[in-house]
Amino acid sequence: MAKTIVICGHGSGISDAVARKFGKEGYSVAIVARRAERLTAAAAALTESGIKAKAFPCDLGNAEAVQTMIRGVRSALGPVSVVHWNAYGGGAGDLTTSKPDELRGALNVAVHGMIAAVQEALPDLKAQKGALLVTGGGLCMYDANVDAMAVSWGAMGLAVAKAAQHKTTGLLHQRLAKEGVYVGEVVVMGAVKGTAFDRGNATIEASGIADKFWDLYQARTEASVNFA
């Protein structure tokens, strides 16, 4: 049976490594992000490496657009086997001064879009015993030092969104297990080399995170693991 992974929030780091890992395992790869030109170039690079890949430009904070995108993937590449949610939204850096809509935008990307993707893909995920794989971030942690870091970085909205996403992932892990659908998260506890967060001192390899996602997907037991 043909299998397809939908990479939501494709970029040069974790998501591209996941695309390559699953692609080499025989999955067709749908890569999704806002910028069509960059996405098309990334799909071409994956295709040149022997992976069947197709670009699907989409605003992942728009639930209706996400559902339309999932239907487009199904039509072009076949049933969805895995959704990898790697999207994140900034904004609301300071919760005391930011407009409420900024926080809503971050939550739309981290939670609402992800739920829309799961709901639209759920018939396929059930039929294929598929999975939702989520890229979490260390800012989700309930810890005074983490909170101080989020404040100093001007990343309060991102911290709230990642915390909400972390809880949503745990809930979906419990809810969908009885449907045969695995839900798991890798919480990245540092900067990843070659990404926007790399200020020259990043120590985490994206390929290692991709391997961890593959291991979680194969074992299908843990809801969340930290990766540093």
Sine and cosine of phi, psi and omega as CSV:
sin_phi,cos_phi,sin_psi,cos_psi,sin_omega,cos_omega
0.00,0.00,0.77,-0.64,0.03,-1.00
-0.91,0.42,0.60,-0.80,-0.01,-1.00
-0.80,-0.60,0.56,-0.83,-0.03,-1.00
-0.74,-0.67,0.70,-0.72,0.13,-0.99
-0.93,-0.37,0.70,-0.72,0.04,-1.00
-0.96,-0.27,0.91,-0.42,-0.02,-1.00
-1.00,-0.08,0.97,-0.23,-0.07,-1.00
-0.99,-0.12,0.92,-0.39,-0.08,-1.00
0.99,-0.13,0.78,0.63,-0.06,-1.00
-0.97,0.25,0.69,-0.73,0.09,-1.00
-0.50,-0.87,-0.31,-0.95,-0.12,-0.99
-1.00,0.07,-0.15,0.99,-0.12,-0.99
-0.97,-0.25,-0.93,-0.36,-0.10,-0.99
-0.84,0.54,-0.74,0.67,-0.10,-0.99
-0.90,0.44,-0.62,0.78,0.03,-1.00
-0.93,0.37,-0.61,0.79,0.04,-1.00
-0.91,0.42,-0.63,0.77,0.05,-1.00
-0.91,0.41,-0.68,0.73,0.04,-1.00
-0.84,0.53,-0.69,0.73,-0.02,-1.00
-0.94,0.33,-0.62,0.78,0.01,-1.00
-0.89,0.46,-0.78,0.62,-0.02,-1.00
-0.94,0.33,-0.58,0.82,0.04,-1.00
-0.88,0.48,-0.65,0.76,0.02,-1.00
-0.94,0.35,-0.33,0.94,0.07,-1.00
-1.00,0.04,0.11,0.99,0.10,-0.99
0.98,-0.19,0.11,0.99,0.00,-1.00
-1.00,0.10,0.63,-0.77,0.26,-0.97
-0.95,0.30,0.54,-0.84,-0.13,-0.99
-0.83,-0.56,0.85,-0.53,0.16,-0.99
-0.98,-0.21,0.85,-0.52,0.03,-1.00
-0.95,-0.31,0.69,-0.73,-0.17,-0.98
-0.75,-0.66,0.75,-0.67,0.12,-0.99
-0.22,-0.98,0.00,-1.00,-0.06,-1.00
-0.97,0.25,-0.72,0.69,-0.22,-0.98
-0.99,0.11,0.96,-0.29,-0.12,-0.99
-0.89,0.45,-0.67,0.75,-0.08,-1.00
-0.90,0.43,-0.74,0.68,0.00,-1.00
-0.90,0.43,-0.62,0.79,-0.03,-1.00
-0.91,0.41,-0.67,0.74,0.02,-1.00
-0.88,0.47,-0.65,0.76,0.03,-1.00
-0.91,0.41,-0.63,0.78,0.01,-1.00
-0.92,0.40,-0.64,0.77,0.03,-1.00
-0.90,0.44,-0.62,0.78,0.03,-1.00
-0.90,0.43,-0.65,0.76,0.01,-1.00
-0.91,0.42,-0.64,0.77,0.05,-1.00
-0.91,0.42,-0.66,0.75,0.01,-1.00
-0.89,0.46,-0.65,0.76,0.01,-1.00
-0.89,0.45,-0.44,0.90,0.01,-1.00
-1.00,0.04,0.10,1.00,0.06,-1.00
1.00,-0.09,0.20,0.98,-0.01,-1.00
-0.97,-0.24,0.72,-0.70,0.08,-1.00
-0.97,0.24,0.93,-0.38,-0.11,-0.99
-0.67,-0.75,0.51,-0.86,0.02,-1.00
-0.56,-0.83,0.62,-0.79,-0.03,-1.00
-1.00,-0.02,0.64,-0.77,0.05,-1.00
-0.71,-0.71,1.00,0.00,0.03,-1.00
-0.89,0.46,0.69,-0.73,-0.07,-1.00
-0.25,-0.97,0.59,-0.81,0.18,-0.98
-1.00,0.09,0.96,-0.27,-0.11,-0.99
-0.97,0.25,-0.07,1.00,0.12,-0.99
-1.00,-0.04,-0.01,1.00,0.01,-1.00
-0.96,-0.29,0.96,-0.30,-0.13,-0.99
-0.86,0.51,-0.66,0.75,0.00,-1.00
-0.91,0.41,-0.64,0.76,0.04,-1.00
-0.91,0.43,-0.61,0.79,0.03,-1.00
-0.89,0.45,-0.71,0.71,0.00,-1.00
-0.90,0.45,-0.65,0.76,0.06,-1.00
-0.89,0.46,-0.66,0.75,0.02,-1.00
-0.88,0.47,-0.70,0.71,0.01,-1.00
-0.87,0.49,-0.65,0.76,0.05,-1.00
-0.90,0.43,-0.60,0.80,0.05,-1.00
-0.91,0.42,-0.64,0.77,0.05,-1.00
-0.89,0.46,-0.72,0.69,0.00,-1.00
-0.85,0.52,-0.66,0.75,-0.02,-1.00
-0.93,0.37,-0.62,0.79,-0.09,-1.00
-1.00,0.06,-0.59,0.81,-0.15,-0.99
-0.85,-0.52,-0.13,0.99,-0.01,-1.00
0.98,-0.22,-0.03,-1.00,-0.07,-1.00
-0.82,0.57,0.55,-0.83,-0.02,-1.00
-0.99,0.12,0.85,-0.53,0.01,-1.00
-1.00,-0.09,-0.61,0.79,-0.06,-1.00
-0.62,-0.78,0.69,-0.73,0.20,-0.98
-0.93,-0.36,0.84,-0.54,0.11,-0.99
-0.96,-0.27,0.92,-0.39,-0.04,-1.00
-0.99,-0.13,0.97,-0.24,-0.04,-1.00
-0.91,-0.42,0.05,1.00,-0.08,-1.00
-0.96,0.26,0.56,-0.83,0.13,-0.99
-0.54,-0.84,0.47,-0.88,0.02,-1.00
-0.83,-0.55,0.67,-0.75,0.06,-1.00
-1.00,0.04,-0.46,-0.89,-0.02,-1.00
1.00,-0.05,0.25,-0.97,-0.01,-1.00
0.81,0.59,0.72,0.70,-0.04,-1.00
-0.88,0.47,-0.56,0.83,0.05,-1.00
-0.84,-0.55,0.94,-0.35,-0.09,-1.00
-0.93,0.38,-0.22,0.98,0.02,-1.00
-1.00,0.06,-0.25,0.97,-0.05,-1.00
-0.79,-0.62,-0.34,0.94,-0.06,-1.00
-0.95,0.32,0.51,-0.86,0.08,-1.00
-0.93,0.36,0.59,-0.81,-0.01,-1.00
-0.81,0.58,-0.56,0.83,-0.02,-1.00
-0.88,0.47,-0.46,0.89,0.02,-1.00
-0.91,0.41,-0.68,0.74,0.04,-1.00
-0.93,0.38,-0.62,0.78,0.04,-1.00
-0.87,0.49,-0.63,0.78,0.02,-1.00
-0.89,0.45,-0.65,0.76,0.03,-1.00
-0.90,0.43,-0.66,0.75,0.01,-1.00
-0.94,0.35,-0.56,0.83,0.04,-1.00
-0.86,0.51,-0.66,0.76,-0.02,-1.00
-0.97,0.25,-0.70,0.71,-0.12,-0.99
-0.96,0.27,-0.55,0.83,-0.15,-0.99
-0.84,-0.54,-0.83,0.56,-0.14,-0.99
-0.90,0.44,-0.70,0.71,0.02,-1.00
-0.90,0.44,-0.64,0.77,0.01,-1.00
-0.89,0.45,-0.69,0.72,0.02,-1.00
-0.90,0.44,-0.65,0.76,0.03,-1.00
-0.87,0.49,-0.66,0.75,0.01,-1.00
-0.90,0.43,-0.69,0.72,0.00,-1.00
-0.89,0.45,-0.71,0.70,-0.03,-1.00
-0.88,0.47,-0.67,0.74,-0.02,-1.00
-0.94,0.34,-0.59,0.81,-0.04,-1.00
-1.00,0.04,-0.12,0.99,-0.18,-0.98
-0.84,0.54,-0.67,0.74,0.05,-1.00
-0.84,0.55,-0.66,0.75,0.05,-1.00
-0.92,0.39,-0.71,0.70,-0.03,-1.00
-0.87,0.49,-0.64,0.77,0.04,-1.00
-0.91,0.41,-0.72,0.70,-0.06,-1.00
-0.90,0.43,-0.56,0.83,-0.07,-1.00
-0.98,-0.18,0.09,1.00,-0.08,-1.00
0.79,0.62,0.77,0.64,-0.14,-0.99
-1.00,0.06,-0.42,-0.91,-0.14,-0.99
-0.41,-0.91,0.43,-0.90,0.27,-0.96
-0.93,-0.37,0.85,-0.53,0.02,-1.00
-0.91,-0.42,0.80,-0.59,-0.16,-0.99
-0.87,-0.49,0.74,-0.67,0.13,-0.99
-1.00,0.04,0.95,-0.32,0.04,-1.00
-1.00,-0.08,0.17,-0.99,0.02,-1.00
-0.75,-0.66,0.50,-0.86,-0.05,-1.00
-0.87,0.49,-0.34,0.94,0.03,-1.00
-0.92,0.39,-0.17,0.99,0.02,-1.00
-0.96,0.29,-0.28,0.96,-0.16,-0.99
-0.94,0.34,0.61,-0.79,0.10,-0.99
-1.00,0.07,1.00,-0.03,-0.09,-1.00
-0.43,-0.90,0.71,-0.71,-0.07,-1.00
-0.88,0.48,-0.62,0.78,0.01,-1.00
-0.92,0.38,-0.63,0.78,0.05,-1.00
-0.91,0.42,-0.67,0.74,0.02,-1.00
-0.89,0.46,-0.67,0.74,0.03,-1.00
-0.89,0.46,-0.61,0.79,0.02,-1.00
-0.91,0.42,-0.70,0.71,0.00,-1.00
-0.88,0.48,-0.63,0.77,0.03,-1.00
-0.92,0.40,-0.72,0.69,-0.05,-1.00
-0.92,0.39,-0.51,0.86,0.01,-1.00
-0.99,0.13,-0.15,0.99,-0.12,-0.99
0.92,0.39,0.64,0.77,-0.07,-1.00
-0.82,-0.57,0.57,0.82,-0.05,-1.00
-0.91,0.42,-0.65,0.76,0.02,-1.00
-0.90,0.44,-0.66,0.75,0.03,-1.00
-0.89,0.45,-0.64,0.77,0.01,-1.00
-0.89,0.45,-0.69,0.72,0.04,-1.00
-0.88,0.47,-0.70,0.71,-0.04,-1.00
-0.90,0.43,-0.66,0.75,0.00,-1.00
-0.93,0.36,-0.57,0.82,0.06,-1.00
-0.91,0.42,-0.67,0.74,0.04,-1.00
-0.90,0.43,-0.63,0.77,0.03,-1.00
-0.91,0.42,-0.64,0.77,0.02,-1.00
-0.86,0.50,-0.72,0.69,0.03,-1.00
-0.90,0.43,-0.67,0.74,0.01,-1.00
-0.87,0.49,-0.65,0.76,0.02,-1.00
-0.88,0.47,-0.69,0.72,0.03,-1.00
-0.89,0.45,-0.66,0.75,0.02,-1.00
-0.90,0.43,-0.71,0.71,0.01,-1.00
-0.92,0.40,-0.56,0.83,0.07,-1.00
-0.85,0.53,-0.72,0.69,0.00,-1.00
-0.94,0.35,-0.68,0.74,-0.10,-0.99
-0.94,0.33,-0.64,0.77,-0.14,-0.99
-1.00,-0.04,-0.15,0.99,0.01,-1.00
-0.85,0.52,-0.66,0.75,-0.02,-1.00
-0.94,0.34,-0.22,0.97,0.06,-1.00
-1.00,-0.06,-0.02,1.00,-0.02,-1.00
0.99,0.13,0.21,0.98,-0.01,-1.00
-0.97,-0.25,0.81,-0.58,0.00,-1.00
-1.00,0.01,0.68,-0.74,0.09,-1.00
-0.81,-0.59,0.83,-0.56,-0.02,-1.00
-0.55,-0.84,0.42,-0.91,-0.10,-0.99
-0.73,-0.68,0.65,-0.76,0.20,-0.98
-0.95,-0.32,0.90,-0.44,0.02,-1.00
-1.00,-0.02,0.92,-0.38,-0.07,-1.00
-0.99,0.10,0.89,-0.46,-0.14,-0.99
-0.98,-0.22,0.70,0.72,0.01,-1.00
0.20,-0.98,-0.07,-1.00,-0.02,-1.00
-1.00,0.10,0.62,-0.79,-0.01,-1.00
-0.98,-0.20,0.72,-0.69,-0.02,-1.00
-0.85,0.53,0.68,-0.73,0.10,-1.00
0.98,0.17,0.20,0.98,0.01,-1.00
-0.93,-0.36,0.06,-1.00,0.00,-1.00
-0.89,0.45,-0.36,0.93,-0.02,-1.00
-1.00,0.03,-0.05,1.00,-0.02,-1.00
-1.00,0.10,0.93,-0.36,0.03,-1.00
-0.98,-0.21,0.39,0.92,0.01,-1.00
0.99,-0.16,-0.11,0.99,-0.01,-1.00
-0.84,-0.54,0.29,0.96,0.02,-1.00
-0.92,0.39,0.59,-0.81,-0.05,-1.00
-0.87,-0.49,-0.17,0.99,-0.12,-0.99
-1.00,-0.09,0.76,-0.66,0.06,-1.00
-1.00,0.00,0.76,-0.65,0.01,-1.00
-0.86,0.51,-0.58,0.81,-0.02,-1.00
-0.90,0.44,-0.54,0.84,0.05,-1.00
-0.91,0.41,-0.62,0.78,0.05,-1.00
-0.92,0.39,-0.66,0.75,0.04,-1.00
-0.87,0.50,-0.68,0.74,0.04,-1.00
-0.89,0.46,-0.62,0.78,0.02,-1.00
-0.91,0.42,-0.65,0.76,0.06,-1.00
-0.87,0.49,-0.69,0.73,0.01,-1.00
-0.89,0.46,-0.67,0.74,0.01,-1.00
-0.89,0.46,-0.69,0.72,0.04,-1.00
-0.88,0.48,-0.68,0.73,-0.02,-1.00
-0.89,0.45,-0.62,0.79,0.02,-1.00
-0.95,0.30,-0.65,0.76,-0.05,-1.00
-0.98,0.22,-0.62,0.79,0.10,-1.00
0.85,0.52,0.67,0.74,-0.02,-1.00
-0.82,-0.57,-0.80,0.59,-0.14,-0.99
-0.98,0.20,0.66,-0.75,0.03,-1.00
-0.99,0.17,-0.54,0.84,-0.08,-1.00
-0.41,-0.91,0.69,-0.73,0.11,-0.99
-0.73,-0.68,0.54,-0.84,0.08,-1.00
-1.00,-0.01,0.57,-0.82,0.01,-1.00
-0.73,-0.68,0.86,-0.52,-0.01,-1.00
-0.75,-0.66,0.00,0.00,0.00,0.00
